[in-house]
């Protein structure tokens, strides 16, 4: 029997996990940030380690056509 681990996503995740969750490439995330499709403080923010974190619920809302 194969061991399987279920990972539950947090609200804020780093780039690699955001790419895995949504199927985005790093280039797409960069484009969404620089073209203002993702709003700083809503869809992404810099964490205390100065790395960009992405808000999973806000991106899910954005992908479904919501206003967030």
C-alpha positions as CSV (number, residue, x, y, z in Angstrom):
1,X,0.0,0.0,0.0
2,X,1.3,3.4,-1.0
3,X,1.7,6.1,1.7
4,X,-0.3,9.2,0.9
5,X,0.0,12.6,2.6
6,X,-2.7,15.1,2.4
7,X,-1.6,18.7,2.5
8,X,-4.1,21.4,3.5
9,X,-3.2,24.8,2.1
10,X,-2.9,27.8,4.4
11,X,-4.4,31.1,3.5
12,X,-1.0,32.6,2.5
13,X,1.5,30.5,0.6
14,X,4.8,31.0,-1.1
15,X,5.3,31.1,-4.9
16,X,6.1,27.4,-5.4
17,X,3.0,26.2,-3.6
18,X,0.8,28.9,-5.4
19,X,2.1,27.5,-8.7
20,X,1.2,24.0,-7.6
21,X,-2.3,24.9,-6.3
22,X,-3.4,26.9,-9.3
23,X,-1.2,25.7,-12.1
24,X,0.4,29.1,-12.7
25,X,4.0,29.5,-13.8
26,X,6.4,31.8,-12.0
27,X,6.2,34.0,-15.1
28,X,2.4,34.2,-14.9
29,X,2.6,35.2,-11.2
30,X,5.1,37.9,-12.1
31,X,2.9,39.2,-14.9
32,X,-0.2,39.3,-12.7
33,X,1.7,41.3,-10.1
34,X,3.3,43.8,-12.5
35,X,0.2,44.3,-14.6
36,X,-1.8,45.0,-11.5
37,X,-4.2,42.1,-12.0
38,X,-3.1,41.0,-8.5
39,X,-3.4,43.8,-6.0
40,X,-0.7,44.1,-3.3
41,X,-2.2,43.5,0.1
42,X,-5.1,41.5,-1.3
43,X,-3.7,38.9,-3.7
44,X,-0.1,39.0,-2.6
45,X,2.2,40.6,0.0
46,X,5.8,40.5,1.2
47,X,6.2,38.4,4.4
48,X,8.6,39.3,7.2
49,X,11.4,37.4,5.4
50,X,10.8,39.7,2.4
51,X,9.5,36.9,0.2
52,X,6.3,37.2,-1.7
53,X,3.3,35.3,-0.3
54,X,0.0,34.8,-2.2
55,X,-3.5,34.7,-0.6
56,X,-5.2,31.5,-1.8
57,X,-8.8,32.6,-1.0
58,X,-8.4,36.0,-2.8
59,X,-6.9,34.3,-5.9
60,X,-9.7,31.7,-5.9
61,X,-12.2,34.6,-5.8
62,X,-10.4,36.4,-8.6
63,X,-10.3,33.2,-10.7
64,X,-14.1,32.8,-10.3
65,X,-14.7,36.3,-11.5
66,X,-15.2,37.8,-8.1
67,X,-14.1,41.4,-7.3
68,X,-11.6,40.5,-4.5
